[in-house]
Amino acid sequence: MRRLSVFADGWTLEAAEAVAGNPGVVEAGSRISAGEILDLLSRLIEKSMVMAEGQEDEARYRLLATIRSYSLEKLSESGEAESVSSRHAAYFLDLVEAAEPEMHGPHQLKWLNRLERDYDNILATLLLFQRRSDRESALRLTGALFWYWCLKGPYSDALEWSEPIIARARGMEPTGALAKASITNAFMHFMRQKLPLATARCRESLELFTKLGDRHGMAGALMWLGFWERNAGDLSAAEAHGEKSVRIFQELGDPWALAFSRMFYHAGPRDSVSESERREIETCAATFRLVGDSWGLAFALMLLGHLSRKAGNLVKAKSMLRRSEQLFREIGDRQLIAWVLRQLGQTYLEDSRLDDARECLEESLELFANLGNTIFACRTLRWLSRLEVSSGRHERAACLFASASALATSVTDPDAAVRMRYEPALTENLELGEVELAELWDRGCGMTLREAIDYARAKEL
């Protein structure tokens, strides 16, 4: 039983067999075979020392907290803590690496849920690798976690773990593990709206993949680099890197990666998209349907919904965005749920369905705030401000607009936030006197994000 205490938050029968049932380990003078593990677990359950959840191959087990604490002490005294911890780490590294290619296929949701259930065990594995200064294994696990962290988050975890792992890898010989882990870290910086750090880390990854001759890795790094450069406004570099990524994936003959690269080539801020570009995104969506990638399909539908709104086809926009929202909810990607809800709110607002717009925008705002994404929360606050203008509540609109502007500036430029005053050009649609507007503006600028959210959701003031 003491070996089971190595699991941070439960385990499956398969995991117990791999970690605690090693037939080469002697316990109390006898050998425990993998086949005996289930019998052992059954006896422990009967004694209420182990809790079981689920059924058959989906069953998970966990030790009661007090029993686990006692068992950890016994494991430490036994002299086998290091070997059991090593088997635990090896098992979960293998699990995450096995899950990685499944993250964009028909079993995507199954593997996402599996890793979510074992997330504490995975983080314990990362911690062990760092404590042992096993840099290569830490990098392998960080790189393999990319799609899980991308689709499920939390981004704060991803940054907290990947940043020191990348830092400790400075000076290492170029490896594929370091290149992949650098992309993971770069993506998490992007999701925190730290574009300079994201692009710098991505360029490091591209350089590593280039040195290693890994064309697939190069194409992936070029794709993200181009997408982030587009978001930063460097359109010429974005076009060059995006086109090169697409060309390499075409040469490699990887249909999923090619669809993904093409989709992100067309994503990001654009004034307009041609009909041929729209058809290309539709082709990407068809590829994702074919391979069973729900996340890729959801993202493509979100793009198409956005383009339909821009083209004035609000019925089609709402249909695509609602389907995108449904898929993101099934996956559990809260960041993208918030994004698509904001787009739905914008669409309903343009269709003069103000109650529906408010419902979507308020949920989007809460999600962004709970994820710690202040920049995107502020963008949603601005749309709520526009909603208040359409509702004829100009005082509320002024406060929300001021709060969004001040909070966003405090993230990107704290000094400017202190100096901020309202700009008439930004508030020209508000039917307010200059003195009243100045007072409302100062009030909004003094709000915390939580206060702004409560203010936005208040029915009566």
N, C-alpha and C positions, 0 to 999 in steps of 0.2 A: 504493500500500500504506500510505503514511503516514496516510491518512484513516481506514483501518480501525483504527488504534491508538486512536481515540477511544472505541471500545467497551470497556466495563469488564470484561465477562466473556462474550465471544462475541456472535454476531449471527446473524440469519437472512438469506437472500438478499434478502427484501423490505426489511429494515432497511439492508443494504449498498447497495441501489439508491437508497434515499431519502437516505442520509447521505453515502455516498462516491461515488455515481454521478450526482451533479447535472450535467446536461449544460451548465450555464452556468458551470462552473468549469474553468479551464484548468490542466492539469498537464503540465509538460515540453513546452509548445508544442502540446499536442493536447487535444481534448475527450473526456471519458470518458462515454459514454452508458450509460443503465441496462442496456441489452441486453448491453453488453460486460463487465459485472461478473462474470457467471457464468464467462465465459472466463478472466478475470483470476484468479478464485478457483481455477479448475482448474489453471492454471499454477503458482500459489503452492503448491497442495497437492502437485503433482508435485515441487516443489523442497523439500518438507518445511518450508515456512515458515508454512503455515496447516494447522491440524488440522480435519478434518471429522467430524461426529458425526451419526448418523441418516441418513435417506434422503429424497430428493425434497423435497416441500414441508415436511417436518419437519426437514430438515437444518439443523444449526447449525455455525458455523465459529468458530475462535478462533486468534489469533496465539500462537506460543510466547512465553513471558515475556521472554526476552532480545531477541527480535525486536520485540516490542511496545515495550519500553523504548527501543530504538534508533529505532523509527518515531515514537514520541512526540517525541523530540528533533528529528527531521526535520520533523515537523508544525509544531513551534514555530518552527523556522527558516524555514519556507516562507511565513509570514505569513498563512496561511489557517486557523490553529487556531481563531480566534474564529468564523469562518463555519461551519466543520465542526462545532464544538461546538454552535452554535446549531441546525443541522439535526438533530444528534443529540438535543438536548433537545426540539425540536419534535416529532420522531418519537415519542419515548417519552411525552410528554404526550398526544399524540393516541392512542397505543396504550392508555394507562391509561383515558382518558376513553371510548374505544370499548368497553373491557372492562367498565366500570362497570355498564351496564344488563344485561349478560349474566350478572352474578353471581347472579341469582335466576331463571334459566331453564334450559332443557335443555342449554345449552352451558356451564354453570357450571364443571364440572371442567376442560374444555378451556381456558377462559380463566384459571382459577386456575393451571393448570400453565404456561401461556404467561407470565404475569406472574412466576411463581416463577423460571422460567429466566432472565428478564431483570431480576431484582430488583436486581442490582448496577448495571445501566444506569439503572434507575429512580432509585436512590439518588444516582447520579452526576448525574442531571438535577436532583434536588432541591438538591444541593450547588451546582450551577452557578447556579440561580435565586437562591439565597441570596448567593452571591458577587457576583452582578450586582445585588443588591437589587431583583430583579424580584418584588415582593411578590405581585402578582396571580397570576402563573404559579405561584409556590410554593404559594399558597393553593388554586388550582385542582387542582394535583396532589395536595396533601394531602387535599382533600375527595374527589377521585376514588378515592383509595386506601382509603377507609373500609372497603368490603366486603372487599377483599383482606386488609387488616390484621385485620379482624374475624374472618374465616374461617381465615386462615393464620398471623397474627402475623408476627414476634414483637412483643408489646405494648411491650417495652422500646425497640425501634426506633421504633415509632410515636410513643411519648412523646418520645424523644430528638430526633426530627425535627420533630414538630408543635409542641412547646412554644415553641422560639425563633421559629418561623414565625408563630405566633399573637401572640407578644409584639411582634414587629416590625410587626405589622399594627395595633397600637393607634393610634387617631386617624385611621385610614382612613375614607373614606366607606363607608357600608354597601354591601356587595356580596354576591351569592349565593355567591361563592367563599369569602368570609370566614365566612359563616354555616355552610356545609358543613364547612369546615375546623375550625370550633369544635366541631361535633358529633363529628368524628373524634377530636379531642383529648379531649373530654369522655368518650367511650366508653373510651378508653385509661386515663383516670384511674379510671373505674369498675372496670375489670378489674384495676387495682392496689389496689382496695378503698379508694380515696380519694373517698368519696362526697360530701363537701362541695365538693371541687374539681369533681367531675363534674357535680353539679347546678348549681353556679354558672356553669360554662362552657356548660351546656345552656340555662340561662335567657338567657345572652347571645345564643346562637344563635337562640332563640325570638324575642327582641326584634328581631334583625336580619331574620329572615324576615317578621315582622309588619310592620316598616317597609317592606319591599320588596313586600308584598302577595303573597308566595309561600305559598299555602295548603297546598300539598303539603309544603313544607319545614316550615311551622308544625306540621302534623299529625305529621310525623316527630319533631320536637323534643318535642312534647307526649307522644308515645308513650314516648320514652326517659326524659323527666323523670318521668312517672308510674311507670315501672318502677323507677327509682332511688329515688324517694320511698318506694315500697313497701318496698324493701330497707332503707331508713333508718328505717322504722317510721312514716312520716307517711302513714297510710292515707287520711285524708280528702282530702288534696291529691292523692294517687295516684289515687283514684277519679275526682276531678274532671278531672284532666288526661288520664287514660286514656279516659274517656268522650268528652271533646271530640275527642281524636285519632280515635277510631272514627267519630264523627259526621262529621268533615270528610272522611275517606277514603270514607265512604258517599256523601257529596254529590259527591265527585270521580269516583266510579265506577271506582276502581282496585282490582280484586279481589285482586291480590297484596298490595298495601300494606294493604288492609283486613284480610286474613287475618293478616298480620304484626302489625298493631296489636292485633287481638283476642287473638292468642296471647300477646303480652307484657302485655296487660291482665290476663290470668289467671295470668301467671308471677309468680315471686317468692314470698316467705314468706306462707303462708296457713294458717289452722287447718283449714279445710275448703273444699271446692268442691262446689257443687250439681250435680245431674244435668244441668241445662240448661247450666251452664258447661262440664261435661265434653263434652257434645254439641257445643258451640261449638268447643272445641279440636279435636274430631274433624272438624268441618267445615273448620277451618283446614288440617288435615293433608290432607284431600281436595283442597283448592285447591292446595296445594303439589305434590301428585302431578300434578294437571292441568297446571300450568305448568312442571313439571320442575325445581322448586327442591328439590334433595336436602338442602341444609342446613336449610331451613325445615321440611321433612318430618322430618328427624332430630330437630330441636328439639321439634317437636310430639309425636313419639313418646316422647321423653324425658319430657316433661310427663305424657303419658298413662300411661307406665310408673310414674312416681312416684305418680300418683293411684291407680293400681291397687294398688300396694303399700300405700298408706295405707288403702285399702278392704279389705285382707286378701286380695286376689286375686293371690297370688304367682306363679302360673303365667302369667297374662296379663302381669303386670309384667315377668317375665323375658323373655318373648317380645318385648315392645315395646322393652325396653331393649337387648336384643341386636341387634335390627334397627337401632335408633338408633346403637349403637356401630359397626355395620358401615358405615353411611352416613358417620359422622364419620371413620372410618378411610379410606374412599375419598377423601374430601375432603382429609384431612390436617389437620383441626382438632384439635391436640393438647390444647388447653384443654378442649374439649367431650368429647373421648375420656376425659380424666381425670374430668370431672364424671359422665359416664354410668357409668364403671367404679365410681366410688364408690357410685352408686345401686345398681348391680348387687351390689356387695359387701354393702350394707345388706340387700338383698333375700335374698341367699343366707344371710346371717347369721340373718335372721328365719325362714328355712326350715331352719335347723340344718345347712346344708351348709357346714361351716366351712372345708374346704380350698378350695372354690370362692370363698368370701368372701375368704379370705386372698389368693388369687391376684389377684383384682380390686382389692382395697384396696391391695396392695403396688405394683401397676403404677400405680394412680392417684396414690399418694404420690410415686413417682419422677417421674412426668410433671409434677405440680405443682411439685416441687422444681426440676426442670430448667428449668421456665418462669419460675422466680423468684417464684412465687406462694406466699409463706409462709403467708398466711392460710388458703388452701384446703388446703395441705399439712397444716396443723395440724388442720383439721376432719377430714381423713382419718385422721390419727394418733389422734384421739379414737375413731373407729370401730374402729380396730385395737385400741385399749384395750378396747373392749367385746367384741371378738372374743376377746381374751385372758381376759376374765372368763368367757365362755362355754366356753373351753377349760380353765378351772380354773387358769390361771397368773396368779394375782392379783398377784404381785410384778412381773411384766412389765407388767401392766395399770396398776399404780400409776405406774411409771416413765414409761410412754408418755403417760398422762393428764397427769402433771405437766409433761412436756416440751412437750406440745401447748399447755397452758395458759400456760406461761411464754413460749414462743416467740411465740404469738399476742399476748400482752400486750406483749411487747417491740416489736412492730410498731406497735401502736395506742397504747401508753402505756408507754414505756421506764422511767419512774420507778416505776410500779406493779409492773413485772416485777422490779425490784430488791427491792421490799418483799414480794413474793409468798410466802405460806405456804399449805400445803394447807388446804382447807376440808372438814371432815368430811361436810357435806351432799352434796358432789360425789363423794365416794368411799365412800358408805355401802354399796355392794354388794361392797366388797373385804373379804375375810375376813383381815384383818391386824390385829396389835396396833398401838396408837397409836405406840409408839416405832419399831417396824419401818416403819410407814407414813411417819412423819416422815423417816426416813433415806432411804427409797426416793423420797419426794417431793423431797427436796433433791438427790438424785442425778439425777432426771429434769430438774429445773429447771436443772441445770448443763450439760445436753447442748446441743450445737449441732444444727441441723436435720440435718446429715449424720450425726452420731453417733446421733441418734434414729432415722433411717432404717435405718442399719446394725443398730442394736439391734432394731428391729422385724422385720428380715428374718433375723436370726440364728436358726438352727435350734436350736442348743444354746448355753447360756451357762454 
